[in-house]
Amino acid sequence: MKGRSIQKRLLLAVVISQVLLALGLTCAGVLYTRRRVMASLDESLRAHATSIAALVRFPEDGSKRLLFDQSLAPKSIDGVHSDVYRVSARALGMVGQSPGWPQDFPTSCKLQNGFFSVAFRGVPYRVLCLAEVPMLDREEDQPTYALDVFYAAPNWTLRSEERAAGLYIALASLLLMSGTTALAWWGIRRSLLPLQHLADQASRISALNWEFHNPPEVELTDELRPLTTAMKTMLQRLEKSFSQQREFLGNAAHELKTPVAILKSTLQRLIQKPRSSAEYETGILQALEDMDRLEKLLHSMLRLARAEQWANGRLKRNLSTIDIASTCEAAIERLRTVAEKNGNEVQFTCERHIALPADPEDLETVWANLLENAIRYSPRESRIGVHVGLNGNDHAKVVVEDHGEGISQSDLHRIFERFHRADASRARDTGQFGLGLAISRALVEAYGGNIRAESELGRGTRMIVELPLSPE
């Protein structure tokens, strides 16, 4: 796919906006010029028409006819084409007209005051009709006549001034557009430089170098500050994830190394010299025990990987609705022998039966892991509580509580990490790998829930699990 340049798109947007602005200014300038010139032309027409009406007078002999003194007519408004005019009295007819009056000139005047435009023989004219204009020359013994004046002047001047104004405004807009486009290109290029510097800094990030330094100009750019904050947060999470992966690989290799080394040592002893059938049987049984430990570790690692894949949405499952209380009872029954052996009593309470879509084996695994930890770290003859209830109207809440020695605050936030043990030597003696709580967290998060621990040294630990009643 062909890439898109932000700089080019911004510059194109600026150019388009400048072109539209130039067109708007040109049109506005032409319309304003036309309006002003038209107003000036109309004033000249009115003045000339009034002057023509003033040239009509009565003769000195006292007759009732009217005279028109054409020699005093004003000069034409346009310097190229002559004005045309015609004066008439309604009672007497035509009184006077311009020299060479064309008989086919359109005189569509409705005997009312008003301006209009016409074209005659390819020449545009602006026309004024003045109706019922009183005569200035009044005699006491003469009747009063109302004059109708038709006056038309070519408006070439209007057209030429419109074109000149449009040309000047267009040239000025083009010059301004060129300057603003160059300024915009410089400003856009300069404004995008922090992005380039940010990309240069980001390109230096690798699995061996997680340091990210914001360029000074990026720190001063308000629009880039949320991006740099998000990048820093993302890098911190990635660094933590890489560290966890490296730690997981190291811990996994260490956990696998012990049973493999023991198994290898056992088999080497068997082949060093001839042995009896009983010795071979004892050695093979010991090797099988080591294989069981190795198999259990691999099974836990595989279950953790599948739970995390499901939590991340890479696995799809069809779930049926089950009762949480029944899964808790099944987990308690599974570990009842271990609890009795340690002298512990598991007390189960349930506020109400709560149903939600889940795999019963997954939830039994979560409760069994929590119970196993509670039994392991509880003193003999102590009580362990398992409580099922609701947290609001949309979440189920399961609490597993013991009265053991508790967990220090320095270890409390790490107990859900893979291969973490608060007491490594004690855990190894009991055959544990430090994956139980990590598996429990992955399964709970896969169902859209959350798990947390509350503990106080010398008073015990509470593991709290919240699961949504409807899948997220």
NORDA-V172220 format. One record per residue. N is the residue number from 1. RES is the residue in one letter. PSI is psi as a letter, one per 40 degrees, with the letter a starting at -180 (999 if undefined). D_CENTER is the distance of its C-alpha to the mean C-alpha in whole Angstrom. Layout:
# NORDA-V172220
{{N RES PSI D_CENTER} {N RES PSI D_CENTER}}
This chain:
# NORDA-V172220
{{1 M h 22} {2 K h 22} {3 G i 20} {4 R h 18} {5 S h 19} {6 I d 16} {7 Q d 19} {8 K d 21} {9 R d 18} {10 L d 18} {11 L d 21} {12 L d 22} {13 A d 19} {14 V d 22} {15 V d 25} {16 I d 24} {17 S d 23} {18 Q d 27} {19 V d 28} {20 L d 27} {21 L d 28} {22 A d 32} {23 L d 32} {24 G d 32} {25 L d 34} {26 T d 37} {27 C d 37} {28 A d 37} {29 G d 40} {30 V d 42} {31 L d 42} {32 Y d 42} {33 T d 45} {34 R d 47} {35 R d 47} {36 R d 49} {37 V d 51} {38 M d 51} {39 A d 52} {40 S d 55} {41 L d 56} {42 D d 57} {43 E d 58} {44 S d 61} {45 L d 61} {46 R d 62} {47 A d 65} {48 H d 66} {49 A d 67} {50 T d 68} {51 S d 71} {52 I d 72} {53 A d 73} {54 A e 75} {55 L e 77} {56 V h 78} {57 R i 82} {58 F i 85} {59 P i 88} {60 E e 91} {61 D e 93} {62 G e 92} {63 S i 91} {64 K e 88} {65 R i 86} {66 L i 83} {67 L i 83} {68 F h 80} {69 D g 80} {70 Q d 78} {71 S d 79} {72 L e 77} {73 A i 74} {74 P i 71} {75 K i 69} {76 S i 67} {77 I d 63} {78 D h 62} {79 G e 64} {80 V d 64} {81 H i 65} {82 S i 67} {83 D i 66} {84 V i 68} {85 Y i 69} {86 R h 71} {87 V h 73} {88 S i 75} {89 A h 77} {90 R d 76} {91 A d 80} {92 L e 81} {93 G a 79} {94 M h 77} {95 V d 79} {96 G i 77} {97 Q i 74} {98 S i 73} {99 P h 75} {100 G f 75} {101 W h 73} {102 P h 71} {103 Q d 72} {104 D e 69} {105 F h 67} {106 P h 64} {107 T f 66} {108 S f 63} {109 C h 64} {110 K f 64} {111 L f 66} {112 Q i 63} {113 N h 62} {114 G i 59} {115 F i 57} {116 F i 56} {117 S i 55} {118 V i 57} {119 A h 58} {120 F h 62} {121 R f 63} {122 G e 59} {123 V h 59} {124 P h 57} {125 Y i 59} {126 R h 58} {127 V i 60} {128 L h 61} {129 C h 63} {130 L h 65} {131 A i 67} {132 E f 70} {133 V h 71} {134 P i 74} {135 M i 76} {136 L d 77} {137 D h 81} {138 R h 82} {139 E i 86} {140 E d 88} {141 D e 90} {142 Q i 87} {143 P i 85} {144 T h 81} {145 Y i 79} {146 A h 75} {147 L i 73} {148 D h 71} {149 V h 69} {150 F h 67} {151 Y h 65} {152 A h 63} {153 A h 62} {154 P i 60} {155 N f 56} {156 W d 56} {157 T d 55} {158 L d 52} {159 R d 51} {160 S d 52} {161 E d 50} {162 E d 47} {163 R d 47} {164 A d 47} {165 A d 45} {166 G d 42} {167 L d 43} {168 Y d 43} {169 I d 40} {170 A d 38} {171 L d 40} {172 A d 39} {173 S d 35} {174 L d 35} {175 L d 36} {176 L d 34} {177 M d 31} {178 S d 33} {179 G d 33} {180 T d 29} {181 T d 28} {182 A d 29} {183 L d 28} {184 A d 25} {185 W d 25} {186 W d 27} {187 G d 24} {188 I d 21} {189 R d 23} {190 R d 24} {191 S d 20} {192 L e 19} {193 L d 22} {194 P d 21} {195 L d 18} {196 Q d 21} {197 H d 23} {198 L d 20} {199 A d 21} {200 D d 24} {201 Q d 24} {202 A d 22} {203 S e 25} {204 R e 27} {205 I h 26} {206 S i 28} {207 A e 30} {208 L e 33} {209 N h 31} {210 W e 28} {211 E h 28} {212 F h 25} {213 H h 26} {214 N h 23} {215 P i 25} {216 P d 26} {217 E d 24} {218 V d 20} {219 E d 22} {220 L e 22} {221 T h 19} {222 D d 16} {223 E d 13} {224 L e 14} {225 R d 16} {226 P d 13} {227 L d 13} {228 T d 16} {229 T d 17} {230 A d 15} {231 M d 17} {232 K d 20} {233 T d 19} {234 M d 19} {235 L d 22} {236 Q d 24} {237 R d 23} {238 L d 24} {239 E d 27} {240 K d 28} {241 S d 28} {242 F d 30} {243 S d 32} {244 Q d 32} {245 Q d 33} {246 R d 36} {247 E d 37} {248 F d 37} {249 L d 39} {250 G d 41} {251 N d 42} {252 A d 42} {253 A d 45} {254 H d 47} {255 E d 47} {256 L d 48} {257 K d 50} {258 T d 53} {259 P d 54} {260 V d 54} {261 A d 56} {262 I d 58} {263 L d 58} {264 K d 60} {265 S d 62} {266 T d 64} {267 L d 64} {268 Q d 65} {269 R d 68} {270 L d 69} {271 I e 70} {272 Q d 72} {273 K i 75} {274 P h 77} {275 R i 76} {276 S i 77} {277 S d 75} {278 A d 75} {279 E d 73} {280 Y d 71} {281 E d 70} {282 T d 69} {283 G d 67} {284 I d 65} {285 L d 64} {286 Q d 63} {287 A d 61} {288 L d 59} {289 E d 58} {290 D d 56} {291 M d 55} {292 D d 54} {293 R d 52} {294 L d 50} {295 E d 49} {296 K d 48} {297 L d 46} {298 L d 44} {299 H d 44} {300 S d 42} {301 M d 40} {302 L d 39} {303 R d 38} {304 L d 36} {305 A d 34} {306 R d 34} {307 A d 33} {308 E d 30} {309 Q d 29} {310 W d 29} {311 A d 27} {312 N e 24} {313 G e 24} {314 R e 26} {315 L h 29} {316 K h 30} {317 R i 32} {318 N h 34} {319 L i 35} {320 S i 38} {321 T h 38} {322 I i 40} {323 D h 42} {324 I d 41} {325 A d 44} {326 S d 46} {327 T d 44} {328 C d 45} {329 E d 49} {330 A d 49} {331 A d 47} {332 I d 50} {333 E d 53} {334 R d 52} {335 L e 52} {336 R d 55} {337 T d 58} {338 V d 56} {339 A d 55} {340 E d 59} {341 K d 60} {342 N e 59} {343 G f 60} {344 N i 57} {345 E h 56} {346 V h 53} {347 Q h 52} {348 F h 50} {349 T i 49} {350 C h 46} {351 E d 45} {352 R i 45} {353 H h 44} {354 I h 40} {355 A i 39} {356 L i 36} {357 P h 35} {358 A i 35} {359 D h 38} {360 P d 41} {361 E d 42} {362 D d 38} {363 L d 39} {364 E d 43} {365 T d 42} {366 V d 39} {367 W d 42} {368 A d 45} {369 N d 43} {370 L d 43} {371 L d 46} {372 E d 48} {373 N d 46} {374 A d 48} {375 I d 51} {376 R d 51} {377 Y e 51} {378 S i 53} {379 P i 56} {380 R i 59} {381 E f 60} {382 S i 56} {383 R i 54} {384 I h 51} {385 G h 49} {386 V h 46} {387 H h 45} {388 V h 42} {389 G a 41} {390 L i 38} {391 N g 35} {392 G a 34} {393 N e 33} {394 D e 31} {395 H h 32} {396 A i 35} {397 K h 37} {398 V h 39} {399 V h 41} {400 V h 43} {401 E h 46} {402 D i 48} {403 H f 51} {404 G a 51} {405 E e 51} {406 G i 47} {407 I h 44} {408 S i 44} {409 Q d 41} {410 S d 40} {411 D e 40} {412 L d 39} {413 H e 35} {414 R e 36} {415 I d 38} {416 F e 36} {417 E i 35} {418 R h 37} {419 F e 41} {420 H h 41} {421 R h 44} {422 A d 45} {423 D g 49} {424 A d 49} {425 S d 52} {426 R d 53} {427 A d 50} {428 R d 52} {429 D d 55} {430 T e 54} {431 G f 52} {432 Q i 48} {433 F e 45} {434 G f 43} {435 L e 40} {436 G d 41} {437 L d 38} {438 A d 36} {439 I d 36} {440 S d 36} {441 R d 33} {442 A d 31} {443 L d 33} {444 V d 32} {445 E d 28} {446 A d 28} {447 Y e 29} {448 G e 26} {449 G a 29} {450 N i 29} {451 I h 33} {452 R i 34} {453 A i 37} {454 E h 39} {455 S i 43} {456 E h 45} {457 L h 48} {458 G e 51} {459 R e 50} {460 G a 48} {461 T i 44} {462 R h 42} {463 M h 40} {464 I h 37} {465 V h 35} {466 E h 33} {467 L h 32} {468 P i 30} {469 L d 32} {470 S i 30} {471 P i 28} {472 E 999 24}}
